[in-house]
Amino acid sequence: MSQKPTEENSLEELMRAAQTGDARAYEKLLKEITPRLHAIVRRQRQFLPAEDIEDIVQDVLISMHSVRATYDPARPFMPWLAAITRNRLADAARRYSRQKAHELNVEEYPVTFSDEGTNVDSEPYRDPEALRVAVEELPPGQREAVEMLKLQEMSLKEAAAVSGASVGALKVSVHRAMSALRKTLGKE
């Protein structure tokens, strides 16, 4: 168990020294406040498992580190830290409620691919020659986009680097090409 800081080595003084770049003072400050933060968070969120409490404590420490320049050395340290802790607890509660809002409890999980059939077309397109001809008839920009993104399976970023076109332009070209191919091949 850590001993209480003495008058000349108070949390305020440790923080003041840390603000001037004293790494040892900052390390000592973190060692002093971490058990206190664990106790505060555990008291406020008794229902949370230990790993979630640790996550919140780490969030508080990261936030404190990020805003350490805002600490006024003339004021008490613990109320400043308590305000940061309250904010991180509120953030964690909002995050928790958002996650719970999107969770769905089910008794039985569905099978990804059922025995009756999968999520593919019942009659796949089976004329590769007609597809090749239809792709060749596309305008050059659309044909190039389809070849890179659909046939060569390049990422948008890779295809943009190779072609010199923007990612947005490639998306538009592929969309238009796929629409044209569906129309052309649907007629046959």
Secondary structure, DSSP 8 states (H G I E B T S, - for coil): ------GGG-HHHHHHHHHTT-HHHHHHHHHHHHHHHHHHHHHH-TTS-HHHHHHHHHHHHHHHHHTGGG--TTS-HHHHHHHHHHHHHHHHHHHHHHHHHH----SS---SSBTTB-SS-SS----HHHHHHHHHTS-HHHHHHHIIIIIS---HHHHHHHH---HHHHHHHHHHHHHHHHHHHHH-
